[in-house]
Amino acid sequence: MMDIALYVLAALLIVGGMAGAVLPTLPGIPMIFGGIWLVAAVDHYRHLGLWWLLIIGALGSIGVIVDFIASALGARRVGASRLALWGASLGTLIGMFFGVPGLLFGPFVGALLGELASGNSVLRSAHVGVGTWLGLLFGTLLKLVISFVMVGLFGLALMFG
């Protein structure tokens, strides 16, 4: 009975983690890895051994790193000021409280306002805002792909491990 409850918890972690791959309010990749590791532990590591977990964990680490630096790289690529980088971070944080529209527009607005506060033109500020937003979008897509690959490797390990 306890094993069933742990498998259900693992499934909830993995499904919630997949949602977290696109919603920055949830730590998606760590949740996915936690669910996979829980399944491995309950199964006494018969199907998912050390190598499977190391490979899936390495992919997850890459995904977490990408998540942290994607919007900053997008902003840096277009030459954003330090205030624009802070604005993008603050816009992301505040945007989380306004649902999907806040998540989509928060980093853009934050970077735009930060660049305006640096004394740059509206056109330049909008350019930096778009670069920041594209970096965030690219990071989210890459994080989603990595999440699917992690779950796919998990499935392969269960079937063939």
CORSULSUL-V285619 format. One record per residue. RES is the residue in three letters. NEAR is the number of other C-alpha atoms within 8 Angstrom. Layout:
BEGIN
res;near
RES;NEAR
RES;NEAR
END
This chain:
BEGIN
res;near
MET;4
MET;5
ASP;7
ILE;7
ALA;8
LEU;11
TYR;11
VAL;8
LEU;9
ALA;13
ALA;9
LEU;9
LEU;12
ILE;14
VAL;9
GLY;12
GLY;15
MET;14
ALA;10
GLY;13
ALA;15
VAL;11
LEU;9
PRO;10
THR;6
LEU;10
PRO;10
GLY;16
ILE;15
PRO;9
MET;12
ILE;17
PHE;13
GLY;11
GLY;14
ILE;11
TRP;9
LEU;11
VAL;11
ALA;13
ALA;8
VAL;10
ASP;8
HIS;6
TYR;10
ARG;8
HIS;11
LEU;13
GLY;10
LEU;7
TRP;7
TRP;11
LEU;10
LEU;8
ILE;8
ILE;12
GLY;9
ALA;8
LEU;10
GLY;14
SER;8
ILE;8
GLY;13
VAL;10
ILE;8
VAL;11
ASP;10
PHE;7
ILE;8
ALA;12
SER;15
ALA;10
LEU;10
GLY;14
ALA;17
ARG;9
ARG;8
VAL;9
GLY;7
ALA;12
SER;10
ARG;6
LEU;12
ALA;17
LEU;13
TRP;11
GLY;16
ALA;19
SER;10
LEU;10
GLY;15
THR;13
LEU;9
ILE;10
GLY;15
MET;13
PHE;7
PHE;9
GLY;8
VAL;7
PRO;9
GLY;13
LEU;14
LEU;10
PHE;11
GLY;16
PRO;19
PHE;14
VAL;12
GLY;17
ALA;20
LEU;15
LEU;11
GLY;16
GLU;17
LEU;11
ALA;8
SER;9
GLY;6
ASN;9
SER;7
VAL;7
LEU;6
ARG;9
SER;15
ALA;9
HIS;9
VAL;16
GLY;16
VAL;9
GLY;12
THR;17
TRP;14
LEU;10
GLY;14
LEU;12
LEU;9
PHE;9
GLY;12
THR;11
LEU;9
LEU;10
LYS;15
LEU;11
VAL;8
ILE;11
SER;15
PHE;9
VAL;8
MET;13
VAL;9
GLY;8
LEU;10
PHE;12
GLY;8
LEU;9
ALA;11
LEU;9
MET;7
PHE;6
GLY;9
END
